[in-house]
């Protein structure tokens, strides 16, 4: 009897390795470093939210909810979107609750990208986009943001040049992880010029929609009638309410697109945690936390940036998200990943190299910190960074 063997050639991800986030978090633990790499808060959520989960469990909301999500939560989401962007979505047919934003992104790509379809992604890009495209049999077409002095921007002329008859989808992320940039009115106009008279879908990753600074208004695809008709908009309660471990998000899209999305969603996860949904519906309807989030995180951003100016790091702009990117050329000439590993061991602070967000190795001497941390955590980390 021959022995069964499985080779790398049988793998859908033969070249795929553990993500940089897991690598840096493990290295951080090994060296008792402060982890400013992976993007999650080290503080707890509003205690009222926990109480609402407990109340939902005690009320017996513990069985399967409807496949698209609890009606109360979908209604609350629709009301929030309308208030934020003056845009109407039908809660019954156009909003689907998902098991976090990453599941929504994967399911949307699996739903609409056929084998051989091309998908434009803007790099640096969140690390789930590329493998999701590969799982769908699609072909990723990366367009790199450009760094003009100290400002990242999307070169829309290159985006337009990347469009072919096989282009099926364009993935956007604003506020942008990892660079902290946000789409402007000029970006929105350029985007419309790129996709007008095409069948290109927009998958808009807006998980940091409420974390935007300096009085700016988030340019959601929901707020533009022309783009709304072709857009699937993804958001995350984990980012908004400091509960990343709950993995609850949603996707908003026109009725026909939502119907197709749900066909795959029902066989992907079917539905999402019931008591969490009930609690989030209550919280979204009776709390102002999401509206107060810009001020909450801007205070942390301003403190972190002010103290970083007392180090040898060079600050890049941060207009949204809870990430701060920096150049380190006055400290070291090491490649980004080597520098990140060296700093974790030397200074006891972990970060993420910007090169991890590119399909092909790209080194620009930039790393990313997460400032969604307690004041005491930031103070300790900054003291260590000032020694470099």
N, C-alpha and C positions, 0 to 999 in steps of 0.2 A: 504494500500500500504506500503510495507516494504521500509525502507530507505537504500539507497546504502551506503556501508561501505567499506573502503579500509584499510587493515591492513598491518603491517610491513612484515608479511609473504608473501604478494603479491609483495613486492619490490625486484628488482634485486640486490639492495645494502642495505639489512636490517641493516647491521652494519656500513654503511658508514656515516661519519659525515663531517662537513666542513673541508677543508684542513687546515693544520697547517699554510700555507702561509696566508690564509685569517684570521685565528685566530690571528696570530702575527701582521699582518698589522692593524687589528682593534684595538688591544691592544696598538699598537704604536700610533695610532691616539688619542686614549682616554687619553694617558699620554704624549702627545706632544713629543714623543721620535723620535730619528733619526732612520729611518728604514733601517738597513743593513741586513734585513732578506730576503725579496723577491728579486729575481734576475732580476732587471731591472735597467737601467741607469737613473740617475736623470738629465742628460744633454741631449741636443737636437741632432738631426742628422745633417749631412752636409746640409746646406741650399740649395746647388745645387740639392740635391735629392728632396726637396720640390718643387723647381722650375720645375723639370722634371715631377713630378706628375701633377702640375698645367698645364704645357704645354700639357701633354697627355689628360687631361680633356678638355682643350680648343680645342684640335685637334679632339674631338669627339670620343675618345676611352673610351666609357662609357657603351657599351652593352656587352652581353656575349662574352667572348673570347672562343677559342676552348677548349673543355673539358680538354685536358692534359696541357693546358697553352699556352700563346702566343709563336709562333715559335721563335720570336726574343729573348725571355727570355730563352727558352730551349736551343737555340744555344749558348747563352752567358754562360749558366751553363756548357754545354758540353765543351766549350773552357776553362773555368776556371778549371774544373776537369782535363782536359788533361794537362794543364800547371802545376797544382799543384802536380799531382800524375802520370804523364805520362801514363794515362789510357784513352782509347777511349770509349765513350758512344754515341750511335746514338740519336741525339736530338729528332728525330721524334718518335722513338719507345721505348726509354729506359729512358727517363726523364719525370717526371710528376710534375707540379707545384701544391702545396697543400696549404690549409688554415692554414699555420703554421706547425711546426714540430709535435705538439701533434696530429693533425688530421692525419698526415702521419703515425705516429706510430699506432694509433687506427685502421686506415683503413688497414694497413699491417697485423695487428693481426687478424682483422675480416676476411680478405681475406684468410689467410693461416692456421689459427688455427681452427680445428674442435672440436666439443664437445668431451671431454675426452683426447685431445692431451695435452702433457706436454710441458711447456715452462720454460726454465732455465733463471732465472734473477740473476744478481750479485748485492748483497746488501752491503752497502746502495744503494738504487735505486730510481730514479726519480719517483714521486708519481703517474704518470699516467699509468705505466706499469701494475701494479696489477689489477686495475679495468678494464682495456682494455682486459686483459686475461680472466677475469671473464665474461665480456660481451660476449666474443666469446665462452664461455662454456669450456675454457681450464683450465688446472691445473698448477698453478705456482709452480715451484721448485726452491726456493731461495738457492743460495750459498753465504755465507757471505765472504766478503773480510776480510783478517786478518791484524792486526796491529802489525807489528814487530818493537818494539821500538817505533818509531814515523812515520813509513812508512806503508801505506796501500798497500796491494798487493792481487792479485787473486790467490787462492790456486787451481791450475789447476788439481791437483790430485783429489780434491773433485768435481770439475766440471765433470771430466771424470767419477767418481763414480756415479754421478747423472743422467747420460745418460742411458735411457732405450729404448726398441723398440717403446715406445709411445712418445719419445721426438721429437717434431716437429720443435721447434725454440729455438734459444739462443739469448737473447737480451744483447748487449754490449753497453757501453757508454764511449767514450774516445774522447777528454779529459773529465774526469769523474766528474759529479755533484752528490754528494757534496764534494768528497774528494780532487779534484784537481789533481789526479794521471793521468798518460797517459800510453797507451800501449807501451811496448818496443818490440824490435825484438825477445826477448825471449818469451814474451807473445804471439806474433803472431805465433811463431813456436809451442808453446804448444796448441794454439787454433787449428791449422791445425791438430795436432796429435789427438785432441779430435773429430773433425768432419769428418775426412777423412773416406771414405768408408761408409758414412751415408747419409741419406736424410734430415739431419738437415739444416734448413735455419738460416741464421744470419741476425738479424735485428740490424743494427749498427746506433746508435744514435750519430751523429757527429756534433751536433749543435755548439759546441765550437771549430770546426776544425781550425779556424784561431786565436784562443786565446791560444797560446802555447808558452812557455818561454825558455829562456836560450839557444837559438839556436837549440832546438830540432825540429825534423821533425815529423809531425803528421802521425801516422801509420794508414792510411785509409784502409778500406777493398778494396777500389778501386785500391790500389797500389800493391796488391798481386793477381796475375792471378788465383791462386788456390782458394782463398777465394772469389774473385769477382763473380765467377759463381753462388754462392749460397747466395749472400748478397744483402740485400735491405738497401741502405744507405740514411739516413735522415739528412738534414741540414736546417738551418734557417737564413733567411735574417734579422729577428728581432735581433738576437744576433750579426750578422756581421756588420750591418749598424745602430745599436742603434735605431731600430724602432720596439720594441717588440709588440706594440699595432697594428701594421699593420697585423700581423698574416699571413705572407707569407713565405713558405718554399718550399722544393722540396724533391723528392725521386728519386734516381737513382738505376736502377736494370736491369739485363739482360732482353731481349725482352719478353721471355715467362713469367717471373715473373711480368714484368710491365703490360703485357696484362691482367693478372689476377687481379692485383692491380686496374687497371682502371675500371674493371667491377664493383667493389664495390665503388670506388671513385665517379663514375658518379651518383650513387644513394645516396651517402653520402653528398657531397657538390656540386657536378657536376663540378663547376669551381670556379675560384678565381678572386678577384677584378682586373678589367681590367686596370685602369690607374696606379695602383700600380705596376702591372706587367711590363707595358711599361716603367715606370720610372726606375725600378730595372734593366731592360735589358740595358738601356742606361748607368746607373751608373756602372754596372758590367763591361761593355765594355770600359768605358772611365775614370774610376777612379782607383786609386791604393789603395784605402782605405783598402780593405780586405787584401792586402799584407802588409800593414803598421800596421795592428791591433796588432800583437805580441808586437812590441815596444811600442805602445800606452798603452796597458794594463800592460806591464811589469813595466813601470814607476810607475803606480798606485800600482801595487803589491809590488814593492820594497819599496815605501814610506810607505805603510800600514804596511808591515812586520817590517820595521825599527822602526816605532813608537810603534808597539805592543810589541816589545822587551823591551820597557820601562815600560810595565805593568806586572801584575802577570800572564798573560795568557802564555801558553806554545804553541809555534807555531808548526804546522804540515806542511810537505812540500806542496807546491803549484806549480805544473809544468804546469798547464793549467787551463782554465776556468777563471771566475772572482770571485771565491769564495776562502776564506781562512778559514780553519778549525783550531780550537784551543782547547786545554785542559784547564780546569778551576780549577783543583784540588787544586791549591794553594790559591784559592779564596773561594770555597764553596764545600760542600759535598752533595749538593742538587741533586736530579735526573735532567736529562737534561731539560725536559720541565719546571719543577718548577724553575730551574735556569734561563732559558730564560725569563720566565714571571717575575721573581724577578728582573732581570737585566733591563728589559724594564721599570719597575716601579722605581727601585732604581737609576740606572745610566742614564736612558733616552736613551738607545740604544737597538734596537730590533735585534735579531738574530734568527736562526732556530736551534732547537735541532736535533742532528744527528739521534736520535731515531725515528724521523718522517719518515725516509727513509727505515724502516724495516717492514716486514710483521708482525712479532711477536715482542713484546716489547723487545728492546735491548738497554741497557744503558751503554755507555762507557765513560761518562764524557767529551763529545766533542760537541761543537756547531759550527755553520757555519756563517761567515760574508760574505756579498757581498761588494766588493770594486769598483764596477762599478759606482762610484759616483764622483761628482765635488770635486775638491781639498778642497774647503771650507767645504763641507759636511764631508769629511773624517777627516779634522782637528778638527772640532767640536766634532765629534764622539770619536776620539782618546783622546781628552781632558777629556771627560766624562769617558772613560774606564780606564784612568790612576788614577781615584779616587777610583777604586775598590781595 
